[in-house]
Amino acid sequence: QLCAWSNDPLAETPHEHFALQDLRSGEVWNLAPGPGAAAVDYRIEHSPQCSRISHRRGDLVIELSWQVDALHAARHVQVCLTNGGGHGRRLRLLGAIEWLLGAVLVDRQSVRTSHTRLTPDGSATLDVLLATQLSQHDGAAGQTAFWALQPLDADGRDAITPDWTCDRRELLDARGRLVWPDGFGHLAGHGGDPCAALGLALRLDA
């Protein structure tokens, strides 16, 4: 398992998070229903090819979709933001996954994280967060998962370089609740609380 999962929709604590922050007001809300969600109606659609969650908040329309690559061992998560208002918005897109890379929670203790920048096939440079399982438990030793963000504007051009961390402790308050700091510490290595978190500040024109 890439992250913890209990198959209990009532008691399950999410280990994958997507949120949006209004940089003018500082307000943060989740892009999916559950703790931290906005007080709006979320529309959830499933099809054989894709799962999609969308909602409208004021003049913003936000759509989040998941799709597994037909050829490669990768899952694509696409966030589409539409500003229907008459003025630009300053926003920060946030995403995080809490790595497990095993079958039980103790497997988190033997995950090593790292950060690299890649330019695949001559395209735009990607900031990639990696997690490698070091333990032989459950036969997962040497397996590596990755989390990358490819920001594109409406014309497909590159956006700003994202902020990142691989230490989940940056995302927790004193009571262990999820929080989104103003910036990430660019922490990675072995022996921390492994995650992959990315933040991207952007301006969304009218």
N, C-alpha and C positions, 0 to 999 in steps of 0.2 A: 504494500500500500504506500502511495506517495505521502498521504497524510492520514491521521486517525479517522476511523469511520465505524459507527456502531449499528447502522441500519435501523435506528430508532428515530423516526421523524419527530416524535414528541419531546424526547429528552436529549436529542443530539445537540452537542455544542459545535458550532461551525469551526472549521480549521482552515477555511479559505475565505478571504474577505475582499470585498470590493467596495470602495466608498468614493464620494465626491465632496470636496470642500469648497465653499464659497470664500474666496480669499478676502473679500471686502468685509463680510460679517464674521468670518471665522467658523461658521456653522458647518458641521460635517454630518452626512447621512449615508446610510448603506444603500447600495444599488439593488439589493434584494430584500424581500421581507424577512422579519426577524428582529433580534435586538439591534437597536440603532437605526431602524428603518424610518423613513419619513412618514408623516401622517397623511399619506395619499394612497390611492388604489394602485396596486401593482398588477400588471397583466402578465400571466405566465402561459407560455405556449410550448408544447413539445411536438416534435415531428421525428420521423426516422432519421433525418439528416442533422437536426439542430434542436437545441433548447434555448428559449429566449425569454428574458424578463424585461419588461419595459414599464416606465411610469412617466408622468408629467408632474413637474413641480414649478409652478408659476409659468414663466415663458420657456423653461428648459424642458426638452424631451430627451430622455435617456433610455437607451436600449443596450442591453447586455446579452450577448449570445455565446453559446459554447458549441464547438464542433470538433470532432476527432478527425485528424488527417487521414485520408484514405490510403496514403502510401507510406507515411512515416510515423514513427512512434512519438507523436506529438499531438497535443490538444490546443486548439486555437480558441482564445477568448477575445471577442471583439466588443469594444465599447464605442457606441456611436452617440455623439452629443449634438443636439440641434438647438440653437438659440433663436426662438421666435420673437424675441423682444426687439425694441428699437435702439438698444445700446449694447455695447460689448460687455462681456462678463469675464472676470478673472477667476479661474477655477484651478483646483489641484486634484488630479486623478490619483487614487491610491489603491494599491492592491497588495495582498500578502497571502502566503501559504505557509502553514506550520508543518515542516517536514517530519515524516516518520521513517520512511524507507525501510519498512519491516512489517512485523505482524503484531508486536506489542509495544507499549509506550517506552519500555526500557531501551528499545532500539534507537531512540532519539539521542541517547548519550554517546553513541559511537558514530555520529554523522559529522563529517568535516565539510565546512562551507567555504566558498571562495567566490571571487568576482573577476570577470575578464571582459574585454571588449573585442568583438569579432566583426569582421566585414565579410559576410558570406557572399560569394559569387559576385564580388564587385559592387554589391548594393550598399545601402546605408549601414553605418556602424551601429551595432547593437550592444547594449550593456546586458551581460548575461550573468545571472547568479546561479552557481552550481552547488549541488549537495551530493556528497559521495558517502556511501555506507562502508565503514571500515571493518565492522564485525562480521565474523563468519556465521553468526546466528541466522537461521532460516535461509541460508544460501544466498544472501543478498550482497555479500562482500564484493566491493569493486563496482557495484552498480551506481550510476550517476544520473541524477535528475537535474533539470534546468528550468529556469524561469526568466523570461526575457520580455522586454517591452519595446515594441516598434511604433513610435509615435509618428502619425502622419496627419497633415492638415487636409483640408478639402481637396487640394490639388495634388496630394500624394507626396509632398516634400517633407523633409525631415523637420521635426520640431526640436524642442530643447532637450538636452541631455537629462535623463532622469536621476533623481536622488535615490539612495538605496541603503539597506542594511541586511545582514544575515543573522542578526541576534534578536530574538523575539522579546528579550527583556526591554528593548526600547519601546515596545508596543503595549506594555502593561503598566497600570498604575499600582499604588501601594496595596490595593485590594485584589490585584490580579485581574482587573477588568481591562478590556481592550481600549486603548487610546491611540490617537494618531499624533505624534509629536510634530512640531513645526518643521523639523528637519531630521534626517537620519544621520547616524554617526559613521557610516561606511565601515562597519565592523564585520569581520569574517574570520574563520579559523576553526579550531577544534576545541571542544570543551564548553562551548556556550550553550545557548538555548536555540537550536537551529530553526531558521525560517528563511524566507526570501520575501523582502518587502521593497516595493518600488513606489515612488511618488513623482508625479510630473506636473509642474506648474504650467499653465497655458492661458492664453487669451482667446476667447471664443467670440468672434465678431457677430454683429447682428445678422 
